[in-house]
Amino acid sequence: MRMKNYKELFDGLLKEIERVIVGQREMLEHVIIALLCDSNALLEGNPGLAKTLAIKTLSELMELKFNRIQSTPDLMPSDITGTYIITEEKGKRDFKFQPGPVFANIVLADEINRATPKTQSAMLEAMQEKQVTVGNNTFKLDPPFFVLATQNPIEQEGTYPLPEAQADRFLLKVKLDYPTLDEELKIVDEYSGEIKNRRLKNALTKNQLLTLQGLTRQVPVANDIKKRVVKMIAATRTNKQLIQYGASPRASIGLILAAKARALMKGRNHVSNEDIDAMAFPVLRHRIILNFEAERKGLTTDDAIKELVTKLK
């Protein structure tokens, strides 16, 4: 398949999603990029911005098994991974493993920062190793496997910030904005009128997605672009004027991979500096911590990333 055809494939997928989701194009593209990189994404936005609906719609279009975990302070690790239950057959009792909701292709961890650190850590092995260990047994998860988590940025009461080790497991942190006036008018028209039965066409199969994940890693990157990425990530550790804690080498790998996926989506056969500039924000914004002086000035992590990207043009 030619690169132009891949662009048409992804344009068709996005067009089908947009029959249900109005606006949020950047968020949709970034979630697809995370899927192509066989990685996880964290969506941060205010309530009512279609985070859950977007992920559920995407899983339907790809015919992937979808499970949703509603995070609450009393959620236990076994509620996610599964547990052993006692079964009785012909008078004989035995322990049988009952898989939890993590055994799916797309797992939506809704409001993940409402779960306790102990429960959040239960996701770590699944996110990184694509497996779950319960007791003495390890269970492999069926590919493809993704955790797409959401969190609310404004409601801090009763929440537990994600530990740095877990935040680092997310390839991207995607921020959602409110829709424009025209988009909101369209949303009101769509969802306050007669209920429509939207029949969505399957745009991508599970096997096609697995093939595309392999192709993503084959997209070539010039050595000067690789050096620029490594210098950019290294700068997050040395720029003490703005950043207290910088990003790990996982950020370098993630930025290159995300740029490759974006190039494939756009129908190009190589990674450009434009791909690096675009993906630097979602790849880095949850991996750096600003110092006190930067926060005092009212700067955001995106402001710090913008400065790094501009300096290393």
C-alpha positions in Angstrom: 0.0 0.0 0.0 1.3 3.5 -0.9 1.7 6.2 1.7 -1.1 8.2 0.0 -3.4 5.2 0.7 -2.5 5.2 4.4 -3.6 8.8 4.6 -6.9 8.0 2.9 -7.3 5.1 5.4 -6.9 7.3 8.4 -8.9 10.1 6.9 -11.8 7.6 6.4 -11.4 6.5 10.1 -11.5 10.0 11.4 -14.4 10.9 9.1 -16.4 8.0 10.5 -15.6 9.0 14.1 -16.7 12.5 13.4 -20.2 11.3 12.6 -20.5 10.9 16.4 -17.8 13.3 17.8 -18.1 17.0 16.9 -14.7 18.7 16.9 -11.8 17.4 19.1 -9.8 16.5 15.9 -6.4 16.8 17.6 -7.5 14.6 20.5 -8.7 11.9 18.0 -5.5 12.0 16.0 -3.4 11.7 19.1 -5.3 8.7 20.4 -4.9 7.0 17.0 -1.1 7.8 17.2 -0.9 6.2 20.6 -2.7 3.1 19.2 -0.2 2.9 16.3 2.7 3.1 18.7 1.2 0.3 20.8 1.2 2.6 23.8 -1.1 4.3 26.3 -2.7 7.7 26.3 -3.9 10.0 29.1 -6.7 12.4 28.3 -7.2 15.4 30.5 -10.2 17.7 30.1 -13.2 19.1 31.8 -16.4 16.9 32.1 -18.7 16.7 29.1 -16.0 16.9 26.3 -16.8 13.4 24.9 -13.6 11.7 26.2 -15.4 8.4 27.0 -17.7 8.6 23.9 -14.7 9.1 21.6 -12.8 6.0 23.0 -15.9 3.8 22.9 -16.6 4.9 19.3 -13.0 4.2 18.2 -13.2 0.6 19.7 -16.4 0.0 17.8 -14.9 1.2 14.5 -12.0 -1.2 14.9 -14.0 -4.1 16.3 -11.9 -4.2 19.4 -13.1 -5.5 22.8 -13.8 -2.5 25.0 -14.0 -2.4 28.8 -14.5 0.6 31.0 -13.2 0.9 34.6 -14.8 3.7 36.7 -12.1 4.7 39.1 -13.3 5.4 42.7 -11.4 5.6 46.0 -12.7 2.2 47.1 -11.7 0.4 43.8 -9.4 -2.5 44.7 -6.6 -3.9 42.5 -8.5 -7.2 42.1 -11.4 -5.2 40.7 -9.1 -4.4 37.7 -6.9 -7.5 37.3 -9.4 -10.2 38.4 -9.3 -12.7 41.2 -9.6 -16.4 42.0 -13.0 -17.7 43.0 -14.0 -21.0 44.5 -16.0 -23.2 42.1 -17.7 -26.5 42.9 -18.1 -29.2 40.4 -19.3 -32.8 41.2 -18.6 -32.2 44.9 -15.1 -31.1 44.3 -14.0 -27.5 45.1 -11.4 -25.7 43.1 -10.0 -22.2 42.5 -10.8 -20.7 39.2 -9.4 -17.4 37.8 -12.1 -14.8 37.0 -10.5 -12.3 34.6 -11.1 -8.6 35.4 -12.0 -5.8 33.0 -8.3 -5.3 32.1 -8.6 -8.3 29.8 -9.7 -6.4 26.7 -8.1 -4.6 23.7 -9.0 -1.1 24.8 -9.4 -0.4 28.5 -10.8 3.0 29.5 -9.7 3.9 33.0 -12.2 6.7 33.6 -11.1 9.4 36.1 -8.0 7.4 36.9 -6.8 10.0 39.5 -9.8 9.1 41.7 -8.3 5.6 42.4 -5.8 5.1 45.2 -2.1 4.7 44.4 -2.3 1.0 45.2 -5.0 0.5 42.7 -3.3 2.7 40.1 -0.2 0.6 40.4 -2.2 -2.5 39.5 -2.3 -1.1 36.0 1.5 -0.7 35.7 2.3 -4.2 34.7 -0.5 -4.4 32.2 0.5 -1.1 30.6 4.2 -1.9 30.3 4.5 -5.7 30.1 1.1 -6.4 28.5 0.5 -9.1 31.2 -1.2 -9.5 34.6 0.2 -11.4 37.5 -2.3 -12.7 40.1 -1.0 -14.9 42.9 1.7 -17.1 41.4 0.3 -17.1 37.8 1.0 -14.7 35.0 -1.7 -14.1 32.3 -0.8 -12.6 28.9 -3.1 -9.9 27.5 -4.4 -10.3 23.9 -2.8 -7.9 21.4 -3.5 -5.1 20.7 -3.8 -3.8 24.3 -4.2 -0.1 25.2 -5.0 1.8 28.4 -6.7 5.1 27.6 -7.2 6.9 30.9 -9.1 10.1 31.6 -8.7 12.6 34.4 -10.4 15.8 35.4 -8.0 18.8 35.8 -10.3 21.1 37.9 -11.7 18.8 40.6 -8.9 18.0 43.0 -10.9 17.0 46.1 -10.8 13.2 46.5 -8.2 12.7 43.9 -4.7 11.1 44.0 -2.1 12.5 41.6 -0.6 9.9 39.3 2.9 8.8 40.5 5.7 9.8 38.1 6.5 6.2 37.4 2.9 5.6 36.2 2.6 8.9 34.3 5.8 7.9 32.4 4.0 4.8 31.1 1.6 7.0 29.1 3.1 7.8 25.7 0.9 11.0 25.4 -0.9 13.3 27.7 -3.6 14.9 25.5 -5.3 18.1 26.7 -8.9 18.8 25.6 -10.3 22.3 25.1 -13.9 23.4 25.0 -15.5 23.3 21.5 -15.8 26.5 19.4 -19.1 28.3 19.2 -20.0 26.7 15.8 -19.0 23.3 17.1 -21.1 23.6 20.2 -24.2 24.7 18.2 -23.7 21.6 16.1 -23.4 19.5 19.2 -26.7 21.0 20.6 -28.5 20.3 17.3 -27.2 16.7 17.1 -27.9 15.7 20.7 -31.0 17.7 21.7 -33.1 16.7 18.8 -34.6 13.4 17.6 -32.5 10.4 18.7 -30.7 9.0 15.6 -29.5 5.4 15.2 -26.0 5.9 13.8 -24.7 2.8 12.1 -21.0 3.1 11.9 -18.9 1.4 9.2 -16.0 -0.7 10.3 -13.0 1.4 9.2 -10.1 -0.8 10.5 -9.8 -4.4 11.5 -7.7 -5.7 14.5 -5.2 -7.4 12.1 -4.9 -4.2 10.0 -4.1 -2.3 13.2 -1.4 -4.8 14.2 0.1 -4.5 10.7 0.1 -0.7 10.9 1.9 -0.9 14.3 4.7 -2.8 12.6 4.8 -0.3 9.7 5.0 2.6 12.1 8.3 1.4 13.4 9.7 1.1 9.9 9.1 4.8 9.0 12.7 6.2 8.5 14.1 9.1 10.6 17.1 11.2 9.5 20.1 11.2 11.9 20.0 15.0 12.4 16.3 14.7 13.5 17.2 11.9 16.0 20.0 14.1 17.4 17.6 17.0 17.7 15.2 14.9 19.7 17.9 13.6 22.0 19.2 17.2 22.6 15.7 18.4 23.3 15.1 15.7 25.9 18.5 16.3 27.4 17.7 20.0 27.7 14.8 19.2 29.9 17.3 17.9 32.5 19.7 20.9 32.2 17.4 23.9 31.9 17.1 24.6 35.6 15.7 28.1 34.9 12.4 26.5 34.2 12.4 22.8 34.9 13.1 21.1 38.2 12.9 17.5 36.9 13.4 16.5 33.3 12.3 13.6 31.1 13.8 10.1 31.0 15.2 8.3 27.9 11.7 6.8 27.5 10.6 10.3 26.3 13.2 10.2 23.5 11.9 6.8 22.3 8.3 8.0 22.7 8.8 11.2 20.7 10.5 9.4 17.8 7.8 6.7 17.8 4.9 9.3 18.0 6.5 11.3 15.1 6.7 8.1 13.0 3.0 7.4 13.6 2.1 11.0 12.7 4.1 10.8 9.5 2.3 7.6 8.6 -1.1 9.2 9.3 -0.2 12.2 7.1 0.8 9.9 4.2 4.5 10.7 4.3 7.4 8.2 4.0 9.7 9.9 6.5 9.6 11.9 9.7 9.9 15.7 9.5 10.7 18.4 12.0 7.0 19.4 11.9 6.1 15.9 13.3 8.7 16.4 16.1 7.4 19.9 16.9 3.7 18.7 17.0 4.3 15.6 19.2 6.8 17.2 21.6 3.9 18.7 23.6 1.8 15.6 24.3 4.9 13.5 24.8 6.6 15.8 27.3 3.9 17.7 29.2 3.5 14.9 31.8 7.2 14.1 32.0 8.6 17.4 33.2 8.1 19.2 36.5 8.5 23.0 36.5 10.5 24.7 39.3 9.1 27.1 41.8 10.3 30.2 39.9 8.5 29.1 36.7 5.3 28.4 38.5 5.5 31.7 40.3 5.6 33.4 36.9 2.4 31.5 35.9 4.2 29.5 33.2 2.8 26.1 32.2 4.6 22.9 31.1 3.5 23.7 27.5 5.3 27.1 27.8 8.5 25.4 28.8 8.2 22.8 25.9 7.6 25.7 23.4 10.8 27.3 24.5 12.8 24.1 24.1 11.3 23.4 20.7 12.0 27.0 19.5 15.6 26.9 20.8 16.4 23.6 19.1 15.0 24.4 15.6 
